[in-house]
Amino acid sequence: MSEKVRNYDKESIEVCRNCKGTGVAYTVPEFHPYGKENDPQPYECPVCQGSGRVKKTLNIEITIEPYPGKSGV
């Protein structure tokens, strides 16, 4: 049985989904049942390290092999 295997790498630059491209993320305010919640505090996005962009790499492997069924020929 012979098969063909092809590998492809595709790189792209995309907007960071964590900070929506701003480079800034915010803390989640804690819930206080009897008081005012603290305002969210900004900090550098840990995913994109403040750039607002990320590099995404797709590693694709395609395998082509014979189908074991009967042929119409």
Sequence and secondary structure as in RCSB ss.txt:
>XXXX:A:sequence
MSEKVRNYDKESIEVCRNCKGTGVAYTVPEFHPYGKENDPQPYECPVCQGSGRVKKTLNIEITIEPYPGKSGV
>XXXX:A:secstr
   EEEEEEEEEEEE TTTTTSSEEE      TTS      EEE TTTTTSSEEEEEEEEEEEE    S    
